[in-house]
């Protein structure tokens, strides 16, 4: 990895470079996605099954689209027992963390009869998209499903594309069951998103669709937004390590590579106050790349979006971390908690040399679905709150309204909304 | 108003009808909006001032785009003193309610050295769009700004189109100052949204853009979403009154009309178990329409989207209210709190006969920016939370990581992410 000195110019180039990973012109795909959405909306099941035959080469219909209890049992039989045990241990932590995010209805009353409050209600039915293909990520199933389950969503529906044999990956299926999914449908792509957004004879309409997918799935989610809710569209993975001379260069290098291995658009950045650490980390990354099975992807990702920046002061380094607003931020300094207090923007913050990023991906409990591409400046990790919604509660007594009715009437008149004023006035006109 | 008997068919037609108010084909506008966005992104101030000259017929440049302290003082001098007093009284309530929504950072630690938590940070800088034109809604300024202020947003920037004289409406300006806006820029339309999303020489880039606007503003906000955050796009206003035979027909009628007066797409629906009440309300609405200054708009809105439904049972009535998921829901029944417990979907719930909807628009404290068009099934009122974001905190000690490191490594290996496994393994390899 190339070592650069951090200054305003470096920071500016780096930011512009990173943002380029989020291309905004998908014109050709958009039209095709819209056609799929329109067709499913009109022809429902028929269209869904047609597309599944065309895109997934699988023969799915109303009799076998819903995964049966036997198929789930089969999946368990095929799943690695050790992995199942680990999944269960991870779920205990994930559930415990998310339970702390729960929000409750509250109210505030006064003796004059007013009561104001906020009623918290779980979404009734949500859809979780799980990609098919060779790469299977049970951890992603757990992280998408558990916040909905903790929120109290009654029906958690999973959709995932079937293989040519009409089967769903057994590990995905067992993970879904463990996490609390209530029904699994064998459909994928934009047609699955359309089915969840509009409902078909077989697949019920949901209130919100979450989960990662390819470009068709992402565009379909964006297109149905407003009709249903969606999670934010995830970009390529990112890690930023903030370190001083006390950091272990071998740990830093290994952690940078753990994100670089995701894909060639992933970004791994070290910002450090120590020139010596920078050089050591650079050497260690070269060494690891030789050993690791995904060395080729890692090398490309580092060539594209890997950086080691040397900053004059820790303040400058923190400043850069806040501007980059990385998905994952590791702090390996002499006093990492102190540094943490100065961090404004990051999806997840890993503190100290034993808080390696994969600990958060798999096990610690916090969600691994995090804002990417600088959006940690305004977005949050996926959480229980994404599956709750609020209604305001307003109750006034006659006595309480009488105290303020003239103010309200005059405010409404000032906005020339006379029927607003009238609706308060009629209560005191006799 | 026409009285219909509530059944599955009525409900279905009514829902389809209401959803039609949210048209989804803005093709011609979209291209023009995109051009404005691209031009402002490239030419910055120059483009913003050009568009302002073209669309608002106002001569604005770098020297006068920012509202000065003198202009604010002038605005106060011109503002109605009584209205200012009412605004201040309303603000006390709005601030008090929103303070109860505040969320705080938390952590959970164990004696083995683990600490997990959630750090809550306010967005740093947000933009509030306020429409220009003849209709001035200071209440909307208060409701958009106060949640950001309570959240602790450092810079709250307002944009609003200038009149031909290059001035901003004085009431808007005074309301902005009262609510806590830190800077006001005289720009409007898609060009203002672009300036806030990308930044120009005069106007700083923000993290989030909120506030209502015309179709150009709405489409511009949608287009920059992801680059910055936005609030949800508001649809036409709605009220649903749930009433039994104990309700006062005159109050019910007046409240229905208070929303119908907004515009011809607004919707006002009464769902009642009492045929007698239905008939009385129908008569009362006719009477009010004669008297009210906005009678013509009200009549059109009622003809389009006004309904009185008679349900067999209160359960059926509640069911319909949940399916319609109205922006505003008033409950005027013998035991309104009991009914409230059964409400899943509504933006704001008004309880009892003295909780008239305009009380919530202007005075009680809860936000009046609410989910419309059925989106109360998954969206919430604008709140302090819209101006906060969270970062997960993960800290493990060596001791704690050692307990679980093999689980994490095996989970990562199962997902074929070997560099993930490696980054944990290196910490225990000596």
Interface residues (C-beta under 8 A of the other chain):
Chain A: X22 X80 X82 X83 X86 X87 X89 X90 X97 X100 X101 X106 X108 X114 X115 X116 X118 X119 X121 X123 X124 X135 X136 X137 X138 X139 X171 X207 X208 X226 X228 X229 X232 X233 X250 X251 X254 X255 X257 X258 X260 X261 X262 X288 X291 X292 X293 X294 X298 X336 X340 X343 X344 X345 X346 X347 X348 X349 X350 X351 X352 X353 X354 X355 X356 X357 X358 X359 X360 X361 X362 X363 X364 X365 X366 X367 X370 X375 X376 X377 X378 X379 X380 X381 X383 X385 X389 X390 X391 X392 X393 X394 X395 X396 X397 X398 X400 X401 X404 X407 X408 X410 X411 X412 X414 X415 X416 X417 X418 X419 X420 X421 X422 X423 X424 X426 X427
Chain B: X22 X80 X82 X83 X86 X87 X89 X90 X97 X100 X101 X106 X108 X114 X115 X116 X118 X119 X121 X123 X124 X135 X136 X137 X138 X139 X171 X207 X208 X226 X228 X229 X232 X233 X250 X251 X254 X255 X257 X258 X260 X261 X262 X288 X291 X292 X293 X294 X298 X329 X336 X340 X343 X344 X345 X346 X347 X348 X349 X350 X351 X352 X353 X354 X355 X356 X357 X358 X359 X360 X361 X362 X363 X364 X365 X366 X367 X370 X375 X376 X377 X378 X379 X380 X381 X383 X385 X389 X390 X391 X392 X393 X394 X395 X396 X397 X398 X400 X401 X404 X407 X408 X410 X411 X412 X414 X415 X416 X417 X418 X419 X420 X421 X422 X423 X424 X426 X427
